[in-house]
Amino acid sequence: MIVLRLARIAAAAMLVGLGRSAKGDVAAIAPEITVVEEGYGVVVKMPCVGCPFLYQDTSLGEDAEWRERSDGNSLLLNISLPYDSAHITINNAPLYSGRQNLPLIYANQVLSDLSTSSLTEIIASGQLEATNQLTTSGGGSFGLSYRQTLQDVTTSQGASGLEVKVFHFDVFGLYSDLTTPPTKYPMDRKEQKILEILLLQRPLLSAADPAPTYEILSAKLIPRPHARPATQRTMHFLSWD
Ligand SMILES: *[C@@H]1O[C@H](CO)[C@@H](O)[C@H](O)[C@H]1NC(C)=O
């Protein structure tokens, strides 16, 4: 029964995913949410409101200086869940892995009108990994200041014993030393959205399962909430240690 219900939830989530990418294809602009692996991997193109776009005029050679210009741009976030444990990775940095400190997270920047086919190429080449510079986009790479929360959601699923959790990832600042002096930007515009991910606990297959594991039920960008839950944790990029 549970398996059937999960299959239905997965199918519904997939339809949402397909609907979005289909729309993206028509406009040829990559969607904000791309499901890379149903339940386990999502690439998010998060519009970075008012953020400076960093670029290098490569006609001046490989080592041309990085400069800033204003141009609609987005940050790329690769969110994935391993099959066998409860942590989340964002651009290869593990969250909730049992470590005390929040990790440094870097993100690449792309123009917001990045095409679906360019995004597909980026995903296929694994270029999102860690601090790699994207060769196809020309945008810079930034260290992120962020806030995160993970909270339980009460749902009718409760009866089956499966938990749903909501994860919020709020990027509120950027730092890059590609430019001289370094570029800093507070992402404090009212229109700036945050990422919300719903996680569904997977049924334990046997009593020997060490701990519950989760899958991604949905991912979307939502307005920044006003409330600051007690569980919120904050990472200021420049004061990391
Ligand atoms: C996304 O992250 C996962 C887990 O770290 C990794 O296996 C995958 O290659 C990454 N994808 C891209 C496009 O970088």
The ligand as a Gaussian input file, in Angstrom:
#p B3LYP/6-31G(d) Opt

LIG

0 1
 C       25.437000      17.032000      -8.116000
 O       25.860000      16.511000      -6.850000
 C       26.009000      15.099000      -6.831000
 C       26.359000      14.698000      -5.389000
 O       27.428000      15.430000      -4.859000
 C       27.072000      14.676000      -7.840000
 O       27.174000      13.281000      -7.858000
 C       26.681000      15.189000      -9.231000
 O       27.699000      14.886000     -10.164000
 C       26.461000      16.690000      -9.196000
 N       25.970000      17.151000     -10.500000
 C       26.535000      18.152000     -11.167000
 C       25.878000      18.516000     -12.442000
 O       27.508000      18.758000     -10.766000

